[in-house]
Amino acid sequence: MISRSKNLIKPSLSFILLAILFGILWIAGGASRADVVGQTVVRGAAWSSLIIMLLFGRWPVLARARPAWIFLAAAIVIALLQLFPLPAELWRSLPGRAILIGPASGETGAWRSLSLVPGATINALGALIVPFSVLILTTGLADRERAWLPSIVLILVVASMLVGILQVSGAGIDNPLVNDTPGIVSGTFANRNHFALFLALGFLFLPVWMFRGGHRLRWRGPIGLGMLLLFALMILASGSRAGMAFGVLAIGIASLMARHGLRREFRHAPRWVLPAVVAAAITLFASVVFISVVSERAFSVQRSLALDVEQDMRSRALSTVLEMTRAAFPVGNGLGSFDTMFRIHEPANLLKPTYFNHAHNDYLEVVLDAGLPGLLVLLAALAWWIASSVKAWRNGKKDGATLPVLGSAVLLLVFTASIFDYPARTPMIMAMIVLAAVWLSDPSDGRLPRSD
């Protein structure tokens, strides 16, 4: 009994470093722009964690997350190849290079990298240190420590929500580490859509925290319901139109994950009790949302009703982005090059005081930047996710609150959000993707011990 207690209070070096890194990501990892101070902070923390781990920690179990390692290695290889210099004649013959050839281009015939904006590609390569370090640290955890991770992530979501509540109340919170906009409810993120996605991920972690490992509800039930309501209200208050869709999808998936735990919890009660409890919870949830809407605090709903599709920059720029993608395929313009290249191709009718930093469809932007290699890696990742998800949900028939099921659901939400935005480019969401991929890669995670 004494040795068991000592094991519980003596985490490994991997866990300590991962917890510290998550804390730094929460503070400084909510922006995607290359020039924000937070990028330097999180990358410095990631490099420091990696070096300390390799010098003093135990070697990670690579087999636990082989698919995640393969896809991350593929991304690194693509970035490195795009920085490799090519002879001038070969470079000129590649698709999409004609716009940079001519008397005014400054093209001298020197060897040039495949990437049209090598500085941006170097930055994209440097950004991969965050998922690489999280992957190293996560695969180096003991089984019991891996069982703690969902609770830690849920704490981070709650903490970000509390920052959002302060912002709603009018508190002037200015995070110098991310490029947040004053007056916008975005929690610890620079973008309210990314904040709303992070809150939606919280819905998925709730069933795991409440039921996984045979937990009885007891005090976890009311607290979990309260967190669900607060997450939903904060998504509405954030003003994120896409966030409402993420939230609805996440609540639906979380309900599927929780159904076995709820049946187990009420198995000795009369048959009418469980439907009554579910109906009461739905009624309470709908009432709170309705009150938020009628009191004009649901800014996401207001922005959705006021949306003019013709004036939405995403739809107006789509034809230009598609033409850029066609012109650069199959080699791509280079990872991270979208901002610079869009300014070159941007038609006069799209000019405005602000700039269009991303395609707001990460699938399209991956193909634009990485060409055919990026498309192949993307398709392979989606195929792996589908096959692994089918297996995870089949194995989770008796308990939907397993880590492989959670990993599948987290990736589904990020994949869905990436159709409309670019959440995977923020360091915090990168870390969530890595965790989800590790959980989905390792079937044994479904049988981990209780986290308490």
N, C-alpha and C positions, 0 to 999 in steps of 0.2 A: 504493500500500500504506500509506503514511504517512497519507494523508487518510482512508482507511478506518478506520485505528486511532483517529484523532482523533474520527471520527464515533461510534465505539463507546463511547468514554469521555466523550463530551460529550452527555449527555442534554438534552432540551429542558426548558423551564420547566414545561410541562404534566406531564411525567413526574416531575420532582422533586417538584412539589406533590402529585401523585397518590400517590407513594411515601410521602411524609410523612403524608398523610391516611390511607392504609392503616395505617401504623404507629400513629397515634392511635386509629383505629377498633379495632385489635387490642387496645389497652390499655383503652380506655374505651367502646367501642361494642358491648358484649355484653349490654346491658340494654334492656328496652322501657319500663320505668316512667318517667313524666314527671318524677318528683321526684328521680331519682338525679343525682349530680354529673356523671357521665359524659355525660349528655345536653348539659349546658352546654359541656363540653369539646369534644365532637365537632361540635356545631353551630357553636361559635366557630371551630374549625379549618376547617369547611366554608365558612363565610362568608369567612374570611381567604383561603383558597385561591381562592375564586371572585373576590374583589376583586382579588387579585394577578394572577390569570390574565387578567381583563378589562382590567387596566391595562397589563400588560407582556407578556402571552403572545400567541400567534397565535390568530386566530379559529377556533373548532372547525368541523369539516366536518359540518354538521348532516345532510346527506343520508345519511351513513353509518349513522345510527341513527334514521331518521325515525319508525318505529313506536314506539320508546322515548320519543321526544319527545312524540308524540301522546298516549300513555297517561299520561305524567307530567303533561302539561298538563291533561288531563282531570281527574286527581285534584286538581290545584291549583284548577281552576275549580269543581269540586264543593265543595271546602272554602270557597272565597270566597263562593259563592252561599249556603251554609248560614249564613254570618255576616251576610248582608244582612238588615237589619231589615224586618219586615212589619207592616202595620196590625193592630191588636188583633183586629178582627172576622175578618180573613182568617186570622190565626194560630190563633184559637180553633176555626175550622172544619176545621183540618188533622187528619188521623188521629193518634192517640196523644197529643193535647194535653189531653184531658179530665181526665187524672189530675193535671194541674197547675192546674186551674181550680176555684176554690171559695174559701170564706171563709178557710180555713187555708193557702191556697197563697201568699198575698201578691200575687196577680195584680192589677195596678192598672189595666189597660186601656192601658198604654203599648205602644209598638211593641216587638216582640221578634224576635230572630233565629230563623231556621228551626231552628237547632240548639238543643236543649233544654239543652245544657251548653256554652255558647259558649267558655268557658275551655279545655275539653278540645279543642274543634275548632280553636281558635287553636294549641294545642300540636301537634295533628296536622298542621296546615299548616306550622308551624315545623319539624317533623321532616322534611319533604320537601326541606329545603335539602341534606341529605346526599346523597340520590340525584341531586338536581339538579347539585350540584358534581361528583360522580363522573362524571356524564354529560358535563358540559362538559369536564372534564379528559381523559376517555378519548377523546372524539371530536376532541381537539386533538393526539393523539399521532401521531408518525410511524409508518410501517408497521413498522419494526424494533422500535420501542418497544412496540408492541402485541403483538409476538411474545414479549416478555419477561413479559407479565402472568401467564400461567399459572404460570410458575416462581415469581413473587413470591407469588401466592396460595398455592401449595403450601408455601412457606416459612412463611407465616402459620399454615397448618394444622398443620404440624410443630411450630411454636413453641407453639401452643395445646395440642397433645398433650403436649408436655414439661411444661407447667404442670399438666396433668391427672395425669401420672406423679408429680409432686411431691405432689399432693393425695392420690393413692392411697398413697404412702409414709408419709403422716401429717404432712407438712409443713404447718404452719398458715399458709396463704396467704390473706390477706384483702385483696381489692381494694376500696379505699374508693370507687372510681368506679362500681362496679356493685353491685346488691343481691344479692350471692351469699350462699349459706347455708353457715355453717361445717359442715364434715364432709361436704359434698356434692361429688362429683367433677363439676365443670362447666367446667374449664379457665378461659378468659377470659370466659366467659358467666355470666349470672345463673341460667340455666335449663339443666338437664342435657340436655333434649331438643334445645335449640338447639346445644349443644356437640356432641352426637352427630350432628346434621345437618351441622355444619361438618366433622366428621371424615369423614362419608360423602361430602361433596363432594370431600374429598381423594382418594377412590378414583377419581373421575372425572378429576381433573387428572393422575393418574399416567400413563395412556397417552399423553396429550399431551406430557408432559415426557419420556417415554421414547422415543417413536417419531416425533413430529411433525417434519416437515422432512427426513425420510430419516435420522434418527438411527440409528446402530447401538447395540445394547444395551450391550455391553462392561460397564463398571462400573455403568451405569444399571440394568441388569437386576437384579443382587443387591440394590442399594439400594432399587429400586422394590418388590421382593418384601418386603424387610424393613419398609418403610414400610407396605405393605398389612397385614402381620401386626400391626404396632403399632397402626395405626388400628382394626383389628377388635378387638384386645384392649382398647383404651381405650374403645370403644363398649360392650363387655360390662361393663367396670369402672365405667362411668358410672352404671349403674342405670337407663338410659333404655330403657323397653320399646319405645317407638316407634322409638328409635334402631336397634334390631336390624333392624326392617323396612326402615328407610332404608338400612342397611348392606348387607343382602342385595340390595335393588334396585340400589344403586349398583355393587356388585361385578358383578352381571349385566350392567349397561350398560357398565361399564368393560371387561368381557371382549369385548363386541361391538366396542368402540372399538379394542381392542388386537389383534384377530384378524388384520388385514391386516399390521400391523407384525411380528407373530410369524411369519406365513408368509414375509414378506420376509426376516426374519432367518435362517430355517432353510431357505431355498429350495435351498441347495446341499447340505444334509445329507440322509441317508437318510430315507425317508418316515416311518419309525417314530419318529424322534427327537422331532419336535414333539409328537405325542400322549403320548410318554413323559415329556417335560418338563412338559406340562400336568398329567398325572396325578400326577407327583411334587409339583408345586406345590399341587395340591388336597389331596393326602394330608398334606403338611406343614401346610397351613392348617387342615384338619380336626383334626389331632393337637393343634396349639397351642390351638385353641378347646376341644377336649375336656379338655385338661389344665387350662385356665382354669375350666371348669365344675366338674370333680371336686375342684379345690382350693378351691372356694367363693369364687373371685374374680370370677365372672361375675354381678355383682349385678343386671344387667338380666334375666337368666334367672330369678334368684330372685324378683324383683319380679313378673315375668310369672306365675310359678307361684302366687304368693300373691295375685294380683289377685282381688278380689271385685267383680264388675260392679255389683252392687246398691249397693255402698258407694262406687263411683267417682263423684266429683262431676260429671264430664262427662256421664255418662249420667243422673244424677239431675236435673241442671239443664236437660236438653235440652228438655223439654216447656215449661218456663217461657220459655226463650229463643225457642222457636218461637212461642209466644203473643205475646211482645213484638214479634217481627218482623212477625207478622200485623197487630197493632194499629197499628204505625207505618208500614206500607207504604201508599202508594208513596213517601212523602217521607223516611222514616227519622228517627231520633232525633238524628242529628248525629255526625260523625266523632269518635271518641275518647270517646263518651259511655257506653260499655257499663257500666263500673264503677258510675257514679252511678245509671244507670237500673235496673240489675239490683238494686241495694239497695232501690229503691222497690218493685219487683215481687217480690222474693225471698220465697217462702213460709216459714212458720215451721219447717217440717220440714227446710229446707236451712240454717238458721242454724248457724254454728259459729264458733270463735275466729278462724279465718283467713277471708279474703274471696276471692270468685270474680272474678278481675280481667278475664278475657276469656271468650268463648264456647268457646274451644278448638276452634273450627271457623271459620277466617277467612273462608270463603265466606259462611257464615251471618251472621257479624258484619258483613261489608261490606254485605250487604243490609239488616241491621238498622240500621246507622248511616247508610248513604248511600241507602237506598231503591232505587227504580227506576233512577235514574241510575247508581248504583254497580253494580247488577246488569247493566245494559247494557255498561258499561265492562269489567266482569269477563268477560262472555260474548265481547265483542269481543277481549279479550286472549287468551282461551283459543282462540278461532278462529284468530287470527293465529299463535299458537304452534303449533297443529296443522299449519296450511298451511306455515309456514316450516320446521317440523321435518321434514315429509315431503320437502321440497326439499333440506334440508341432508343428510339421511341418503342420499338418492338420489345427490347430488353427492359424497358421501363413500364411495361403494362401493369405490373403489380405495385410499382412506386414511381410515379411520374416526376418526383422531386429528386432525380439523380443528377450528378454533375454532367454526364454526357448529354442528357436531355436539356439541361440548362445551357451547355455550350452550343447545342444546335439552335436553341431559341435565341440566344444572344447574337449569333452570327446571322440568323434570319432577319432580326431587327436591323442590324447594321447594313446588311445587303439591301434591305428595303429602303432604308434611309439614303443609301448611296445612289439611288435612282434620281433623287431630287437634290442632293447636296453632296458634301465632301467630308463627312464626319471622320472617316478613317485617316485623315491627314492631321488630326490633332493627337498629340502624344498620349493623352489619357484614353481616348478611344482605341488607339493602337494597342495599349496595354490590355484593354478589355477583349480585343480580338485575339490576342495571344492567349489569354487565359481560356477563352472559349474554345480555341483550337486545341489547346492541351487537353481540356476536359473531354472534348469530342474524340480526340485521338486515342484516349486510353480507356478501354471498357472497364478496367478494374476500378475506375473512379466511381462507378455506380455502386460499389460495395464498400466504400470507405466507412470508417467508424464515425460515430457521432462527434460533432465538433465541440461538445462540452464534456 
